[in-house]
Amino acid sequence: MPEIRTREEFLKVMDENRLWGGWQLALEDGSISGVESYQEQKDTAEAYKECFPKAAEEIMRENEQVKNG
């Protein structure tokens, strides 16, 4: 996991994670890359939620919506 110092860096990493492996489509078709990408996104948001609470909460909420369809 990269070192993240600013909210902008956090959001950039989150966007890169979203794009990695086309995670939304991968989640829909149930491929492992989607599951791994979702977990990476969730782990990064969890790790930085104290530093960037609002941004992390938005990312986590969005992840759950995508995961739950």
Secondary structure as the mmCIF struct_conf table of DSSP 4:
data_model
#
loop_
_struct_conf.conf_type_id
_struct_conf.id
_struct_conf.beg_label_comp_id
_struct_conf.beg_label_asym_id
_struct_conf.beg_label_seq_id
_struct_conf.end_label_comp_id
_struct_conf.end_label_asym_id
_struct_conf.end_label_seq_id
BEND BEND1 THR A 6 THR A 6
HELX_RH_AL_P HELX_RH_AL_P1 ARG A 7 LEU A 19
HELX_RH_3T_P HELX_RH_3T_P1 TRP A 20 GLY A 22
HELX_RH_AL_P HELX_RH_AL_P2 TRP A 23 ASP A 29
TURN_TY1_P TURN_TY1_P1 GLY A 30 GLY A 30
HELX_RH_AL_P HELX_RH_AL_P3 ILE A 32 TYR A 48
TURN_TY1_P TURN_TY1_P2 LYS A 49 CYS A 51
BEND BEND2 PHE A 52 PHE A 52
HELX_RH_AL_P HELX_RH_AL_P4 PRO A 53 LYS A 67
TURN_TY1_P TURN_TY1_P3 ASN A 68 ASN A 68
#
